Amino acid sequence: MNDTAIDYAAVFQALPGMVALLTPGLVYADVNVEFLRATGRSRDQMIGRHLFDVFPDNPNDAAASGMRNLEASLRRVLATGERDAMALQRYDVESVERPGEWDERYWSPVNAPVHGPDGSVVLLVHRVEEVTELIRARGGREGDGHGSRGRVLEAELYTRARELQDLNERLRLAHAREREVAIALQEAMLPARRQVGHHRAAVRYRPAVGALNVCGDWYDLVDLVGGNRIGVSVGDVVGHGLEAAGVMGQLRSALSAASRVAEGPAEALNVLGRYAHVVDGAESATAVTTFIDFDHHTITYSSAGHPPPMLVHADGHVECLDRATDPPLDARPTPTPRPQACTTYDDGATLVLYTDGLVERRREDIDTGLNRLADALSRHRDDDPETLADAVLFELLPAGGATDDTALVVVRL
């Protein structure tokens, strides 16, 4: 391969199939020669015009659904950033030679996104394969004795494709409604980012790919009784979706209440562990909680089977708070006092709590993930909490989306 630049505009025009480029507003940005040939349109009739102004539904067909189905597919690509293959479509096209007359046409469309530098969808690739002749061929020649059977097969193929399209649309609408409920539930149960006195905090929540935007990971920041103190916690319930989110809400609320009256984080987790025994779905749940005393510059902490918090000192040294680690919340049949430990910090330090989705990877030792996190925290220690949180997620989470849920809390001390 030499260094001569490839003329991608020429390649696009030479593609053997019908291909069009649409803006996010569904306006034609470009079409290739084959698209013009198959539809009988000129570039002037298409470029800069809205897709459905050029190709509306057949007004003589009350059951026409091609326009609706195509728009739904394109909107899905814009919303998800993922390719969408459509079922076989009947989508009639007005005759160029005989305005007002409509040709019965069948199509097999595929729609795909073109992503910009920021990951947003900037163009839509609309590729279409016309199968009208195939459908007609299946009908056979009139009077050859096979036409009747062929027409039955054609009708069956089209009917099944249309039923599948309608079913998929109903499922997507149901999923969209469930997702709206899930998001409202998640927002109600998790606190928004907040100012902790004159100290700054940032929170982040990232569900696993395909997890309905809700999961069992949680975080909490609470004001503690007595002195200039707060409690910061994160936890993890096994599973995804609404059921895991419901369990998460119960455990988060219980720990929030217990922290306000407990002597320390170990006692708060003792109470939470007893409660977890009577909550269905709380099996193997983990949590870690820290009590920060801003007057005395101390952090007291305790962990129930959870990855250790990280304390980033102002000089860049990262301290792993792992001296008070115990089994998960419901691991013991009888209550046993949990351990707790205490450490000190200077002004300008940063406390970071997270869930295992941030550091665990398949076929990789957990220490590798912890070291990766510590390195990122040290390098970005001078960033404000919001910027630091974004940088950590960008560097540690997979580009295509995490396979496990992730919660992250960053507090500047």
N, C-alpha and C positions, 0 to 999 in steps of 0.2 A: 504494500500500500504506500503510494507516494504521498507527498505533503500537499498535493492539490486539494483545495477545499471542496467539499461536496456541496453541490447546489441542491439543497433540500427542497426548495420551491419546485424545481424541475422534477425531483423524485416524487413529490406529492402529486403533481399533475399526471405523472406517468403511472401511478398506481392502477392496477388492473381492475380493482373493485370500486364501488361507489363510496366516496369519502367526502365528508363536509366538516368544516370547522365552525363551531358556534360559540358566540360569546356567552357569558353567564346569563345575559338577558335573552338568550335564545334567538339572537340575530346572526344571520349568516356572515361569517368573516371571510370564508374562502370555500370553494368547492373544486373538486378535480374534474377533469375532462369527462370521465366516465359518468359522473353524477349528472352532468349537463346532458350528455347523450341519452341516458336512460330515462330522464324525466322530461326531455324535450324543452328544457328551459335554457335561456341565455344567462350569462353572468350578470348582466344588467337587471335581469328580472329577479335575481336572488341576492347578490351581495348587498349588505346593508339593510336588508329587509328581514322582518320577523319570520321565523320558521312557519308559523301557522297562518300568516298572511299569504305566504307563497303556496302552502299546502294545507288548506282547511279541510274539515270533514266534508264528505259528500252530503249536501243538504237534502238529497232525495232518499237517503237511507236513515230512517229514524233510529236504527240500532247501531249506527256508526260509532266506533269507540277508538279508532286508530289515533286520533289526535290526543284524546285523554290519556291513553296508555303510553304514548311516546312522551308526553309532557311529564307524566309521573316518573318514568324512567330517568329522564334528564334531570329532574329535580332530585332524585335519589343520588345520582352521581355528584351533583353539586353539594348535597348535604353530607355525604359520607366520604367523598373523595375516592370512591372505588368504582371499578368497572361494573356495568350492568348489562347482561344479555337478556333480550326480550324474547317472549314466545312469538311464534309465527303470527303475523298481523295481516288482516285485510285492511288496506288503506287506499281507497280509490283516489285517482288523480284526474283533475279536469283536463280534458283534451285540449292541446294547443291549437290543433287545426279546427276543432269544433267546439268553440266556447259554449259553456252551458251543458255539455255532455261529459259524462264521467266514465273513465275506464276502470273496470274492476282489476285491481292489482293486489298482489300478495308480496310481503316483504319479511325478511329475517334481519332485524336491526341489532346492533351492539353499540353501546355508548361508553366512552372512556374519558377520564379526566386528564387534563394537562396541568401540572402543578407549577406554580410560580416559586421564586426563591424562598418565600415565607411559608410555603406549604399549602397555600390556598389554591383553589381551582380557578385558573385564569382562562381556560378554553375547554370546550367539549369536543371530542372526536366522535362524530356520528357516522358509523360505517353501516352500509345497508347492502344486503344481497337480495336481489329480486328473485322470487321463486314462482312468479306468475305462470311461466311456461311449464314448470314442473307440475304445478297444481292442475293445469289444463291437460297435460299429458296423462296424468293419472286418470282423467275422465275417459280416455280412449276416444276412438273415432266413432261418431254417431253411426248407428246401424251396423257396427261390426260385432254386435253381440256382447261386447265387453264394456260398452259405455256406461250401462246402468250400474254394474258393479264398481266401475272406476269412480263414478260420481258419488256412490255411497262411501267409498274410501276417502275421497276428497272431503266430503261433508263431515265424516267422522274425524279426520285429521284436524280440520279447522275448528270443529266444535270442541274437541279435547283441548286444543291450544287456547281457545278463548276461555273455557272453564278454568284452565290453569292460571291464566292471566287474572281473571276475576278473583280466584281464590288467593293468589299471591297478594293482590291489592287489599283484600280484606284482612289478611294476616299482617300486612305492613301497617294498616290503620290501627289494628288492635295493639300491635307492638308500640306504635307511636303514643297511643293513649296510656299504655302501661309505663312507658318511659317518662311521660309527663308526671304521672303519679310518683314514680320512683325518685325523680329529681326533686319534687316538692318535699317528699319524705326525707331525703338526704339533707336538703337545706334546712329543714326544721330541726333535725337532730344534731347537726354539726355547727358549732359556733363559727361566725365569720372571723376574718382577720381582725385583730384588735390591738389597741395600745395598752401595754401593761405598765400602768403608772406613767413615768417619763421614759420607760424602756420600750423598745420597739420589738414587735413579734411578727412573723410571717407564717402562714399556714398554707399547705398545699395538699390536694387530694386528687389522685389519679386512679380511676378504676382500670381493671384489666381490660384488654381488648375484647369487645363483645360482651361486657358484663352489665349492660343496661344502665350504665352510668352510676350504679350503686354497688356497694360492696360492704364487707364486714370490718374494714379498717376504720379506725376512728381516732380522734384527738380531742383534747379538752384543756382549757386554761381557766382556772378558778382562783378567785381571791380567797386567801386563808385568813382565819380569825387570829388576831393578835400580831401586831407588828407589820412591817412592810414585806409581806410574804405572798407568794402565789404558788399554786400547784399546776404543774404541766404534765400531761399524761398522753400516751398513745396506747392503742390496743389493736388486737387482730382476732376476728372471729373467722373460723374456717368456712369457706364457701363464698358465693357471690349472690347478687340479686336481692329481691325483697325480703326473703326469709332471713338471710344473713344480716341485712340492714336492720331488721326488727330486733334481732338478738343484740346487735351492736348498740342500738339505742338504749336497750335495757341496761346493759353493762356500763355504758358511758354515764348514764344518769345515776346509777348506783354508786360508781366510783366518785363522781362529782359530789354527791351528798356525803359519802363517807369521808372524803378528804377534808371537808369543812369542819368536821368534829374529831377527826383522828389525831392522836398524839404525833404521828409521823407517817411516812409513806408505807412502811411495813404493816402497820395496823390497818391502814386504808385497804391494802391488798388482802389482808386477812378477812376483812368484812366482805370484800368483793368475791373472794374465793368461796365463802359460805353461800353467798347468793347465787353464784354460778352453778352450784350443785342442783338448784331447783329450777333452772332456766333451760328448757329444751333447746338444743342447738348450740349450747355454750361449751360443748365438749372440746377440749384441747385449746380453748381460747387463751391468749396470752395478753399481758399488759405490763407496762412499766410506768412508774410515776415518780416525779421529782418534786420536792418542796424547796423552793428557792427563797432564801432569806437575804433580801437586798441590804439590810442594815448590817448584818454580820458577814456578808459575802460568803455564804455557805450554800451548798447544794446537798440535800439529803435525799437518797434515792433507794428504790427497791424494785426488783424485776421478777415477774412471774413468767419465766420461760420466754422472755422477749429479747430481741437484739439490744445490746447495750447503748445507752445514750452516749453522745460524743461531746466533750467539753473542749472547745477550741480556745486556747489561751492567746492573749494579745501578741505574744512573740511567735505564734504559729505552731507551737507544740499542741498536739491533739491528745487529750486524755480520754481513754476508753473507760466509761463508768461501769465496770463489770465485777465489782467486789461484793455485790449483793444480789446474786442470781439464784433463782429457785425454780422448781417445776411450774408448768402452766396452772391456771386458776383452779381447775377441778381435778388435779392429778392425785391428790391425797384423799382417801376416804374419810379420814378424821382430821379436823383442823389442827395445824401445827404452825406456831409463830414463824413468820417469814423474816429473813435477814434484812438489814438495811445498812447503808454505809454513808459516809459524809466526806465531802471534799471542799476545798476553798478555791476562790477565783479572785482575780483583780479586775478592775474596771476595764471595759473593752473586750472582755471575753464573750464567747457565744456558745449557748447551749443548743444542741440539735438532737431531737428525738424523731424517730422514723419507724416504719414497719418493714418487714422483711422483703417486700417487693422491691425495695430500693437497692438491696445488696445481694440478694440470693439469685444465682443463675444455675440452670441445669448443668450437670457435669463440671461444676466449679466449686472449689472449697470455699466455705463461707468467709474464711479469713482473707481471701482474695478480694471479695466484695467490700469487706470492712476496710482493708487497706486502700482500696480505690476511693472509698468515701472519705477517709481521713486525708488523703492527698488532695482531693478536690476542696475540702473544707479549709485546709491550710493555705492553699493557693488563693482562695477567694475570701479570706478572713477579713479583709478590709472593706469588703462590699457591704452595703446596707442589707438587712435581712431579706427584703423582697428580691433584690438582685442575686444574693447568695442562694436563695431557695431555687430560683429559676436556673441558675448555673449548675447546681447540683443535679437537678432533674434532667437537664439537657445532657450532661456528661455521663450520667449513670444509667438512665433508662434507655432501652433499645429504641432505635429510630422508628421501627414499625409499630411501636406500642408495646407496653409491658404485658407479660402473660400472668402477672399477679398484681393485686391491688397495692397501692402505695399511698401512705400518708406521711407528711413531713411537717415538723414544727421547728422554727428557728427563732430563738430569743436572744437579743443582744442584752448583755448583763452590765 
